Amino acid sequence: MTLTGYAGEEGRLHARVDVNGAGTARVDTGIPVLDHLLALLALSDALHAERARGHGSAVVPADEALAHVALEASGRPLLVSNVDLSDMGVGGLATDLVARFLTQFAEGAGLTLHVRLIEGRDTQHVLAAIFKALGVGLAQSCRPRRRKETDGD
């Protein structure tokens, strides 16, 4: 995965993602904390491939923080979260930018995305747990189905 770009005046992030790459990440947003968080995402195949599982879930720790992320490549973008990122900041990164990124990521990828913070006090650890869980959930979602699975709709 390669992400390059910047978070400009409007908080926009320009990115180029190669989901069929070698499994390494090179991220350069100009904001080191965001670079670290984005490098935690693990994409191995296209989310909406015909044989892709289409959903994933993970509970992941980062020190004292524990986050649960569940997602479905539903084509109905939605972010549901119990994490208030509006008044926290870490390493020069306004966390409202993280909230906007997650919303725009869900919209751009056509994901229904649920983010739950189970435990956590340190903002950096909370964000790391969320992004690691998101990466695992995305990797699960991209895996091929083992057998004929129904959507459950």
Beta strands, then each sheet from edge to edge (+ up, - down):
strand 1: 2-4
strand 2: 26-28
strand 3: 55-62
strand 4: 65-72
strand 5: 78-81
strand 6: 89-90
strand 7: 93-94
strand 8: 112-119
sheet 1: 1+ 2+
sheet 2: 3+ 4- 8+ 5+
sheet 3: 6+ 7-
end
